[in-house]
Amino acid sequence: MSKLTLSVDDKVISRAKRYAKQRGVSISAMVETYLDAVAAAPSKQTKNLPPVLRSLRGILKDADRDMYREHLANKYR
């Protein structure tokens, strides 16, 4: 296993340590899990999703966000 040196804001480190302690994991394990998730090949990222989510993934990539925001604004007036 390799070592990695990171520069992180002290406040972020404090919050991360509390979070890790509450969940019984190490900061190293949290960082490794995060890096593995973001660096994974797309097939690995979607492999663990439930079938219904896999079928929906990417269907709104060409959606008009402004139109959706307008729809929500009208819906919740």
C-alpha positions as CSV (number, residue, x, y, z in Angstrom):
1,M,0.0,0.0,0.0
2,S,1.3,3.5,-0.9
3,K,1.2,6.6,1.2
4,L,-0.3,9.9,0.0
5,T,0.1,13.3,1.4
6,L,-2.8,15.7,1.1
7,S,-3.3,19.3,2.1
8,V,-6.7,19.8,3.7
9,D,-8.3,22.6,5.6
10,D,-8.1,22.0,9.4
11,K,-11.9,22.5,9.8
12,V,-12.5,19.8,7.1
13,I,-10.1,17.4,8.9
14,S,-11.9,17.9,12.2
15,R,-15.3,17.2,10.7
16,A,-14.0,14.2,8.8
17,K,-12.4,12.8,12.0
18,R,-15.8,13.1,13.9
19,Y,-17.6,11.6,10.9
20,A,-15.2,8.7,10.7
21,K,-15.2,8.1,14.5
22,Q,-19.0,7.9,14.6
23,R,-19.0,5.3,11.8
24,G,-16.0,3.3,13.1
25,V,-13.8,3.8,10.0
26,S,-10.5,5.5,9.4
27,I,-9.9,8.7,7.4
28,S,-7.7,6.6,5.1
29,A,-10.5,4.2,4.4
30,M,-12.9,7.0,3.7
31,V,-10.5,8.6,1.2
32,E,-9.7,5.3,-0.4
33,T,-13.4,4.6,-0.9
34,Y,-14.0,8.0,-2.3
35,L,-11.1,7.9,-4.7
36,D,-12.1,4.4,-5.8
37,A,-15.6,5.5,-6.6
38,V,-14.7,8.6,-8.6
39,A,-11.8,6.9,-10.5
40,A,-13.8,3.7,-11.3
41,A,-14.7,2.8,-14.8
42,P,-18.3,3.7,-15.6
43,S,-19.3,0.1,-15.7
44,K,-18.1,-0.3,-12.1
45,Q,-19.9,2.8,-11.0
46,T,-23.2,1.5,-12.3
47,K,-22.7,-2.2,-11.6
48,N,-24.0,-1.9,-8.0
49,L,-27.0,0.2,-8.8
50,P,-30.5,-1.3,-8.6
51,P,-31.8,-2.3,-12.0
52,V,-34.4,0.5,-12.0
53,L,-31.7,3.2,-11.5
54,R,-29.4,1.6,-14.1
55,S,-32.3,1.8,-16.6
56,L,-32.8,5.6,-15.8
57,R,-29.2,6.6,-15.9
58,G,-28.4,9.2,-18.5
59,I,-31.9,9.6,-19.9
60,L,-32.0,13.3,-19.0
61,K,-28.6,14.3,-20.2
62,D,-30.1,16.5,-22.9
63,A,-32.9,17.9,-20.7
64,D,-33.4,21.7,-20.6
65,R,-32.5,22.7,-17.0
66,D,-34.0,26.1,-17.2
67,M,-37.3,24.7,-18.4
68,Y,-37.3,22.3,-15.5
69,R,-36.6,25.1,-13.0
70,E,-39.5,27.1,-14.4
71,H,-41.7,24.0,-14.1
72,L,-40.7,23.6,-10.4
73,A,-41.2,27.3,-9.7
74,N,-44.7,27.1,-11.2
75,K,-45.6,23.9,-9.5
76,Y,-44.6,25.1,-6.0
77,R,-46.1,28.6,-6.0
